[in-house]
Amino acid sequence: MLRVRCLRGGSRGAEAAHYIGSRLRRVFTGWVQRSFWSTQAATASQNTCAADDNKVTSPVPKDCPVCSYNEWDPLEEVIVGRAENACVPPFSVEVKANTYEKYWGFYQKYGGQSFPKDHLKKAIAEIEEMCNILRREGVIVKRPDPIDWSVQYKTPDFQSTGMYAAMPRDILLVVGNEIIEAPMAWRARFFEYRAYRRIIKDYFNRGAKWTTAPKPTMADELYDQDYPICSVEDRHKLAAQGKFVTTEFEPCFDAADFIRAGRDIFVQRSQVTNYMGIEWMRRHLAPDYRVHVISFKDPNPMHIDATFNIIGPDLVLSNPDRPCHQIELFKKAGWTVIRPPVPLIPDDHPLWMSSKWLSMNVLMLDEKRVMVDANETSIQKMFENLGMS
C-alpha cells in the first residue's frame, strides 16, 4: 500500500513538530532537528515552520489529492496493489541474494512463470477484502492497472520478465505533495512503474508533483556477481561488514527502504538500496527534509517496514531480532521504542521473499486505528495495550 493523502487537521503532529524537535536539538544537534511534521502542520502552520528555519517548500495546493508527511496521520486515500498475473522473477544474482537457499530450486525451475495459482487466488481475495475494509473505514482506494508480467523484455544490458504490481510501497514514495518513483534494483522490477502511470498522471494533472529517480542500467556492474551467500552465517558476516549484492556502480533504491517522520526521513543501506541512491534522495529532498541512514543487525536487509516501523509521534516498533545500531539516539531523544511480539505465522509458510516479521508491517489508519494481520493475535493485543483499535 502507499499512503497518498492524509487528513489535513485533527493531528497532534503540529505540536510534536516543535516539542520533539526542540528536544532532539538539545540531545543531538544536527542529527535530527525536527522529527514530526503532520499534514496539518504542512498546510495550516507553514508560516510557523518557516520562522523556525526559513527552508520550507511552497504550500501544497489546496485541492491537491496528494498530501502526506508521515505514517500515522488520518488516512484519506491510498493505493493498494494487485497480485493478478504475478510471476516468479528469474533467478538472477540479486534475486539469489534476497532469497533463502531452500527456495532457490523453486526460482530456478519457475522463473518467468506464474506463481502457484492457488496462492495467487488467495492473495487476490485477501487484497480485495483489504480494500473492502479500507472503504468501510472511509478511505478512498486506488488500484494499479493489470499487466501481463510474463512478457520478456530486453535492454542493451540485460533481459528479464516482470514480477507484479502487488506492492506500491516498494516503488513509490510520497513526500508532502510529491510522488517519487524509485529506480528499483531488481531487473524483474525494471518496468513495474507502468502499472501505476495512469494513477500518477491523474494525480499530476490535479496538482501533485511527480519525480522519477534516475533509472539504473542494471548492467552486470551494479551487482557483485561473486556475492557469497551459501549460508545464513555468510549473510550475517557480510551484512556486519556493510557488504551487499548491489554495488555503487550507479544509484539504486527501493522506496520501501525509506520511512517518514515529517521533515526527517530514515533509510537503511540494503540489498536493494545503495549509498548512491541514498545520496540522490538526500540531495533531491534538501534543504527541506533530512535523510538519515540507520542500520540494523540484519543478515539480509531489504525494506525497512518489518524492521523499524514508525507508528506515531515519537513511537516506533523495533524488531527484536534485528536491533537498530542507533536505537539509543532515539531513546535519548524521547522516543518510545516498542519490541513487537514474536510472529505467530507457522514456520512452514512459503514466504518466498519475505520474513515472518511481516506481522509488524502494519498500516496506521490514524493514531488510534491500525490494520494488522487477522491471524497475528499477539500483536493485536500489543496495540490494544497501547490504546489502539
C-alpha positions in Angstrom: 0.0 0.0 0.0 1.0 3.6 -0.5 -0.3 6.5 1.6 -1.3 9.2 -0.8 -3.4 11.6 1.2 -3.9 12.2 4.9 -6.4 14.3 6.7 -5.5 18.0 6.9 -6.3 18.7 10.5 -7.0 16.8 13.7 -3.5 15.6 14.2 -1.2 16.4 17.1 1.8 16.3 14.8 2.0 20.1 14.6 2.6 20.3 18.3 5.0 17.3 18.2 7.0 19.1 15.4 8.0 21.8 17.9 8.2 19.9 21.1 10.0 16.8 19.9 12.2 18.9 17.6 13.4 21.1 20.4 14.3 18.0 22.5 16.2 16.4 19.7 18.2 19.6 19.0 19.3 19.6 22.7 20.3 16.0 22.6 21.8 15.6 19.1 22.4 18.9 17.4 22.5 18.3 13.7 21.4 14.7 13.7 17.6 15.1 13.7 16.3 18.6 14.1 12.6 18.1 13.7 11.1 14.6 13.9 7.4 15.0 13.1 5.6 17.1 10.6 1.9 16.4 10.1 -0.2 17.2 7.1 -1.9 19.8 9.3 1.4 21.4 10.1 2.4 21.4 6.4 -0.8 23.1 5.2 -2.0 25.2 8.1 1.1 26.0 10.0 3.6 26.7 7.3 4.4 30.2 8.4 5.4 28.9 11.9 7.7 26.3 10.3 9.2 28.9 8.1 10.0 31.1 11.1 12.0 28.2 12.5 14.4 27.6 9.7 13.3 29.5 6.6 13.7 26.4 4.4 10.2 25.3 3.6 8.7 24.2 0.3 5.9 26.0 -1.4 2.5 25.4 0.2 0.6 22.3 -1.0 -2.2 23.3 -3.4 -5.5 23.3 -1.6 -7.2 20.8 -3.8 -4.1 18.6 -4.4 -5.0 14.9 -4.0 -1.5 14.1 -2.7 -0.5 15.3 0.8 1.3 13.0 3.3 4.3 13.6 5.5 4.3 10.7 7.9 3.0 7.2 8.6 0.2 7.9 11.1 -1.9 10.9 10.2 -5.6 10.1 9.5 -5.7 8.3 6.1 -7.9 9.6 3.4 -6.6 7.9 0.2 -4.4 5.0 -0.5 -3.1 3.0 -3.5 -3.4 -0.8 -2.9 -1.6 -3.2 -5.2 -2.8 -6.2 -7.0 -1.5 -9.8 -7.3 -3.1 -10.6 -10.7 -0.7 -12.1 -13.2 2.2 -12.2 -10.6 5.2 -14.0 -11.9 8.2 -15.6 -10.3 11.3 -13.5 -11.0 14.1 -15.1 -13.0 16.9 -16.5 -10.8 19.5 -13.7 -11.2 22.2 -12.8 -8.7 20.1 -10.1 -7.0 17.2 -12.5 -6.5 19.5 -15.2 -5.2 20.9 -12.7 -2.6 17.4 -11.8 -1.3 16.0 -15.3 -1.0 17.0 -18.3 1.1 18.7 -21.4 -0.2 15.6 -23.6 0.4 13.7 -21.7 -2.3 16.5 -21.5 -4.9 15.2 -24.6 -6.7 11.8 -23.0 -7.0 13.2 -19.9 -8.6 15.4 -21.9 -10.9 12.5 -24.0 -12.1 9.7 -21.4 -12.3 11.5 -18.1 -13.0 9.4 -16.2 -15.6 6.3 -18.3 -14.9 3.2 -17.7 -12.8 3.3 -18.2 -9.0 1.2 -21.2 -7.9 -2.4 -20.4 -9.0 -3.9 -21.4 -5.6 -1.6 -19.0 -3.9 -2.5 -16.2 -6.3 -6.2 -16.8 -5.9 -5.9 -16.5 -2.1 -3.7 -13.4 -2.4 -6.2 -11.7 -4.8 -9.1 -12.5 -2.4 -7.2 -11.2 0.6 -6.2 -7.9 -1.1 -9.8 -7.4 -2.2 -11.0 -7.8 1.3 -8.4 -5.4 2.5 -9.8 -2.9 0.0 -13.3 -3.5 1.3 -12.2 -2.9 4.9 -10.4 0.4 3.9 -13.5 1.6 2.1 -15.7 0.8 5.0 -13.3 2.9 7.2 -13.9 5.8 4.8 -10.7 5.6 2.8 -10.6 6.2 -0.9 -8.8 3.2 -2.6 -7.0 3.4 -5.9 -5.7 0.3 -7.8 -2.9 -0.1 -10.4 -3.6 -1.5 -13.8 -3.4 -5.3 -14.5 -0.3 -6.1 -16.6 1.0 -9.3 -18.2 4.2 -9.7 -16.2 5.3 -12.8 -18.1 6.3 -10.8 -21.2 10.0 -10.9 -21.7 11.8 -7.6 -22.3 15.4 -6.8 -23.2 17.6 -3.7 -22.8 21.2 -3.3 -24.0 22.4 -4.6 -20.6 20.0 -7.4 -19.6 16.8 -9.3 -20.3 14.1 -10.4 -17.9 10.4 -10.9 -17.3 8.4 -8.9 -14.8 7.1 -9.8 -11.3 3.9 -8.0 -10.1 2.3 -4.7 -9.0 1.4 -6.1 -5.6 3.5 -3.6 -3.5 3.2 0.1 -4.5 5.1 0.9 -1.2 8.1 -0.7 -2.8 8.2 1.6 -5.8 6.5 4.9 -4.9 7.3 7.3 -2.1 5.1 10.2 -1.1 6.8 13.2 0.5 4.4 16.1 1.0 2.7 16.6 -2.3 5.4 14.9 -4.3 5.3 11.3 -5.7 8.8 9.9 -6.2 9.2 6.8 -8.4 12.0 4.7 -7.1 14.6 3.3 -9.7 14.5 -0.2 -8.1 17.3 -2.7 -8.1 15.8 -6.0 -9.4 15.8 -6.5 -13.1 12.4 -8.1 -12.8 11.0 -4.8 -11.4 12.5 -2.5 -14.1 9.1 -1.8 -15.7 6.9 -2.2 -12.7 6.2 1.6 -12.7 4.0 1.1 -15.8 1.1 -0.3 -13.7 0.9 3.0 -11.8 1.3 5.5 -14.6 -2.4 6.1 -15.1 -2.9 6.9 -11.4 0.2 9.1 -11.1 -0.7 11.1 -14.3 -4.1 11.8 -12.8 -2.6 13.0 -9.5 -0.1 15.1 -11.5 -2.9 16.7 -13.6 -4.7 17.5 -10.3 -1.7 19.4 -8.8 0.8 16.8 -7.4 4.5 16.9 -8.1 5.9 13.9 -9.9 9.6 12.9 -9.9 11.2 9.8 -11.4 14.6 9.0 -10.0 17.4 8.2 -12.5 16.8 4.7 -13.9 19.8 2.4 -13.5 21.1 0.5 -16.4 21.1 -2.6 -14.2 24.2 -3.7 -16.0 26.3 -6.5 -14.5 28.5 -4.0 -12.8 25.6 -3.0 -10.5 25.8 -6.4 -8.8 28.6 -8.3 -7.1 28.5 -11.4 -9.3 30.5 -13.4 -6.8 28.4 -12.4 -3.7 29.0 -15.4 -1.3 25.6 -16.3 0.3 25.5 -20.0 0.7 24.6 -19.8 4.4 22.9 -17.6 7.0 26.3 -17.2 8.6 27.8 -15.8 5.4 24.9 -13.3 5.2 25.5 -12.2 8.9 29.2 -11.7 8.3 28.7 -9.7 5.1 26.0 -7.5 6.5 28.2 -6.7 9.5 30.9 -5.6 7.1 28.4 -3.5 5.2 28.7 -5.6 2.0 25.6 -6.2 -0.1 24.9 -7.7 -3.6 24.3 -4.2 -5.0 27.5 -2.2 -5.7 28.0 1.6 -6.0 28.1 1.4 -9.8 25.1 3.7 -10.2 22.2 4.9 -7.9 19.5 2.4 -7.0 16.9 2.2 -4.2 13.5 0.8 -3.4 11.1 3.3 -1.8 10.3 0.7 0.9 13.8 1.2 2.5 12.7 4.8 3.5 10.3 5.6 6.3 9.0 9.1 7.1 8.6 11.2 10.2 7.8 14.6 8.8 10.9 16.6 8.0 13.1 13.6 8.9 13.3 10.5 6.7 15.1 7.4 7.8 16.7 4.9 5.4 18.8 1.8 5.5 21.6 0.6 3.1 20.3 -2.8 2.0 20.5 -5.4 -0.7 18.4 -3.1 -3.0 19.3 0.4 -1.8 22.9 1.6 -2.2 24.6 4.7 -0.9 24.5 6.4 -4.3 20.7 6.1 -4.2 20.5 7.4 -0.7 22.7 10.4 -1.7 20.5 11.1 -4.7 17.5 11.2 -2.3 19.4 13.4 0.2 20.3 16.0 -2.4 16.8 15.9 -4.1 15.0 16.5 -0.8 17.4 19.0 0.7 17.1 21.5 2.3 13.5 20.9 3.4 14.0 17.3 4.5 16.8 15.5 6.2 17.7 11.9 5.2 19.3 9.8 8.0 21.0 6.5 7.4 20.3 3.9 10.2 21.5 0.3 10.3 20.5 -3.0 11.9 21.8 -6.3 12.9 20.1 -7.9 9.9 21.7 -10.6 7.7 19.6 -9.7 4.7 18.3 -6.2 4.9 15.6 -5.4 2.3 12.8 -2.9 3.1 12.6 -1.2 6.5 8.9 -1.7 7.5 9.4 -5.1 9.1 12.5 -4.0 10.9 11.8 -0.4 12.1 8.2 0.9 11.7 7.3 4.4 12.9 3.6 4.2 14.1 3.1 7.6 15.7 4.8 10.7 17.0 7.9 9.5 19.0 6.6 5.9 18.7 8.4 3.1 16.9 8.2 -0.6 16.5 11.7 -2.0 16.6 12.3 -5.7 15.6 14.0 -7.5 18.5 15.7 -10.0 16.1 17.2 -7.1 14.1 18.2 -4.4 16.7 18.9 -0.9 15.5 22.5 0.1 16.0 21.4 3.7 16.6 18.5 3.0 18.9 20.0 4.8 21.9 19.9 8.0 19.9 16.1 7.6 19.5 15.6 6.8 23.2 17.7 9.8 24.3 15.6 12.0 22.0 12.4 10.9 23.8 11.1 8.2 21.5 9.2 5.2 22.9 10.7 2.1 21.4 8.4 -0.9 21.4 9.5 -4.5 20.8 6.7 -6.3 19.0 5.9 -9.9 19.9 7.3 -12.9 18.0 5.1 -13.5 14.9 2.6 -16.4 15.0 2.9 -17.4 11.4 3.8 -21.1 11.1 7.4 -22.0 10.1 6.2 -24.0 7.1 4.5 -21.0 5.4 6.1 -20.4 2.0 7.1 -16.8 2.5 9.0 -16.7 -0.8 10.9 -13.3 -0.5 9.6 -12.2 2.9 10.2 -12.9 6.6 7.8 -13.8 9.4 8.2 -10.3 10.7 5.6 -9.0 8.2 3.5 -9.1 11.3 4.9 -5.7 12.3 4.5 -4.2 8.8 1.1 -2.7 9.7 -1.0 0.1 8.2 -1.9 3.0 10.5 -5.3 4.5 9.7 -4.7 7.2 12.3 -3.0 7.4 15.7 -5.7 5.2 17.2 -6.6 2.7 14.5 -4.3 0.2 12.9 -4.8 -2.6 10.3 -3.0 -5.8 11.2 -2.9 -9.5 10.1 -6.1 -11.2 11.4 -4.0 -14.2 12.5 -1.4 -12.2 14.5 -3.4 -12.1 17.7 -0.4 -11.3 19.9 0.4 -8.1 18.1 -3.3 -7.2 18.1 -3.1 -7.4 21.9 0.0 -5.2 21.9 -1.8 -2.5 20.0 -4.8 -2.8 22.4 -2.5 -2.3 25.3 -1.3 0.9 23.6 -4.8 2.1 23.4 -5.3 1.4 19.7 -8.1 -0.4 18.0 
